[in-house]
C-alpha cells in the first residue's frame, strides 16, 4: 500500500528526466534554443544536469520499492 506513491513518483521523475534529456538533445542537434534569454552552452549544460538528476532520482525511487 505504501509503495504505490513511491512507484508513481519514481516513474514521474524517470519519465521527466528522460524527456528532458531527449528534448535537450534534439534542441542541441537542430540548433534551436534550449532556453530563451540564456547562452546556449549554459542552458544546455543546466538542462543536461537536471535531466540526469531527475533520471537518477527516479531510478533510485524505483529501485527502493
KAZI-V612233 format. One record per helix or strand of 2 or more residues. SS is the DSSP state (~ for helix, > for strand). FROM is the first residue (numbers start at 1). TO is the last residue. If there is no record, write none. Layout:
# KAZI-V612233
SS:FROM:TO
SS:FROM:TO
This chain:
# KAZI-V612233
~:3:30
~:40:63
